[in-house]
Amino acid sequence: MMSRVVDRRRVFDDGEKELFRKTLRAVEGFSGAQVLTWVVLENHFHILLHLPERQDVADAELIRRLLFLYDKTLVGNLAAYLATLRASGQDEAAAQKVLDVRKEFPEATLADLYDPVAMPPKLVKAHAELDRAVDRCYRAEVFPSDRHRVEFLFAQYEQLTAPLVAKRKTPSRKITLPVRL
């Protein structure tokens, strides 16, 4: 795999290269892909990957892999919730409900089904139930609105990526003022 930045600008300084390395290793640990070799230059990068055959993973393996990307508290909450879902037999019911409702509209495209003005009420309800199930993966109480959910998720993202972001040195500027005598 190879990727360039727009206009061949030089954007990868030492801090960004270190962030890239940490992110690459975290995604490698989560995905099961094996990075054989890689290089990051100032304006592009190369990665040689070995992608194993796709396979289902057990819950314990999923939880282990999630620890590459998320903190222990979040993954612990998810593991407990997943165990509860598995025990109750409700582990896939909400997601399957969304798929089942979508099948009720065979002539509709995804754009039709998810048009904010014309989305079928039954699909809106199925997605609301799925949202509540996913919300419980993050915390016990339901988010009061989409805005609250997005704010929470962005805060989680910032917390996740904060250790990866290299501190930038800001150049000090000397200001000389004219002296009047």
Summary of the structure (lengths in Angstrom):
residues: 181
radius of gyration: 23.0
end to end distance: 64.6
largest distance: 85.6
contacts: 375
relative contact order: 0.10
helix: 54%
strand: 9%
